[in-house]
Amino acid sequence: MNRLTIIKYVIYVIEILLALLIQGTPYLLPELFGGKAILLLPVAMTIAIFEDEIPSLIFAVLCGFLADCSFSGPIGFYVITFSVLCYIVSMLNGNYIRRNLLTAMLAAVIGIPVILFLQFLFYYILAGYDDVWGFFVRHYLSRILYTLAVVPVFYGLNRFLNRKLKAK
C-alpha cells in the first residue's frame, strides 16, 4: 500500500467521523418533515463507488457499526445492510458500470430506500405497532428523500479526493 492510499484512507475515516458528528449533534442537521438524513449511508456508498470491494467493505462495516451505535438499536442491522450494499456497488462500479454521478444516484435511489424500508419492516411492521404506514409517510419517506439529497455532496467530495490522490 503506497503513501497516497494511506492518506486517502485516513481522509475517509475523517469524513466518516465528521458525518457521524454532524448526524449525531442535536439541531445541527435540521429535521425535514420529521426525518433526519442518515449521513453515514451516502458516505459509505460513495466510498464504495471509488474503491475496490475489500476496502469498501471495511469502510461499510465501520459506517454501519457507527450507525448502529448512534441510533441505539441492536448492533448488526446497519453493519449487514451497509456491507451488502457497498460490496455490490463497489463490484458493479469496478467491473460493469462507469463511475459517475448518474450511476451513483441510481445506486442511491435503489439502495437507500431498500435499507430504510428494511429497517422500517423489522423495527415497526414486525414489531406490531399501530398506524405504521402513517408513520412511514411522516418519518421514513422524508428520511429517504433527505438522505438521497446529500448523495451528490459526498460523491463530489470523494470524487475530488480520488482524483487528487490517485496513485501514479
N, C-alpha and C positions, 0 to 999 in steps of 0.2 A: 504494500500500500504506500503510495507516494505522499509527499507532504501536502499537496493541494487537496487530495482526497480527505486527508485527516482534517484539514482546515474546513472543508465543506461539511463534513460530518459534525464538527463542533458547532458550526453555524446552524445546522439543522437542529441540534439539541437546544441551542439558544432560542431559535424560532419556536420550538415546541414549548419551552418553558415560558416564553412571552405570551404565547397563545393561551396557555393554561392560566397565567396570571390575569390576562385580560378577561378571559371567560369566567374566572372564579371570583373576581373582585366585584362586590355588590355595587350596583348602579354605575359601573364604568361602561359596560356594554348594555345599551338600553334594551328593554324587552319590547318587542313589537307584537301587539295583539296577544299578549300572554305567553309568548315563546321567546326563548333566547337561543342564539346560534350556538352550535357545538363546534367551536373553532378547531378543536383537535382533529376532527374528521377531515375537513378540507386540507389541513396541513399534512396529514398522513397520506391522503390521496395524491396531492401534488408532489410530494417527495417520491411516491411510487411511480409517478409518471416519468421522472428523470433518472431513477436508479434501477439497478438490476433487481432480481427477485429477492435475494437474500438480504441485502441492505434495506430494501423497502419493507420486508417482513420484520426486521429488527425494529425499525422506526415505527411500524404499525403496532407492534406489541407494546412499545414504550408509550405511544399515544393512547392506545386502548387501556393500558394499565392506569395511566394518569386520569383518563376519563372515568374509568370505573371508580377510582378513589375519590375524584372530585364530585361525583354525583351520589355518593354514599349508598350505592346499590351493591348487590353482590359482585364480587370480583370475578371477572371472566366474560361477561357478555360483550363488552366493547373490545376486549382483547381478541376474542374469537372472531367477531364480525369485522373489525378493522383489519385483522390479519388476512382473512379470506379475501376481502375486497381489495386490499392493497396488493396482495400477491397476484390476483387476476389482472388488475390494472397494470402492474409492472410487466407481467408476462405479455399482455396484449401490446403495450406500447413498445416493448423491446423487440417483439418478433413480428407483429401483424399489422399494426397501425402506426401512423405518424404521430409524433409528439407535437401537438399544437393546442391552442385554446379550444377549438371546436371539439376535439376528442376528449379533452379534459372536462369540458362541460357536459358532453354526452355521458361520460363515465359518472360524473356527479349527479346528473339527472336520473340515472338508473340506480346508482349505489346509495346515495344519501336517503332517498325515500324508502328503499328496501330496508336499510339498517334501522331507521327510525320507526318504520312500521313494525318490524320485528320486535323492537323494544316495546312499542305500544301493545302488540299482541301478547307478549309474555308478561308484562307488568300490569296491564289493565284488563284486557279482554279475558285472559285465562284466570286472572285473579277474581273475576266476577263482580267488578264494580258496576254500578248503575250509570246510565246515560254515557256510555263510553264513546259513542260517535259524536255526541255534542262536545265532549272533552277533546276528542281528536281534532275536530274542526277549530275549537277555540285555542288549543295549545300546540298540537303537533303539526298542523298544517302550516302555521306561521313559523314554527321552528324549522321545518323542512325548507321553506322558501327563504328564510333568513340565512340558513347555512349555505344554501345554493348561491346566494348573492355574494358571499365572501370568497367563493372559489376563485374568481379571476384575480383577486388581490394576492392570494397565496401562490397561484400559478405564476403570475408576473414576477413575484419575489423569487421564487425558486428557479424560474427560467433565467432571470438575470444572474443569479448565483451560479448556476451551472454553466452559463456562457463565460462568465468572468474567471471561474476556477476550473475550466476544462483542462484536463491533463494532456500534455503535449505528446 
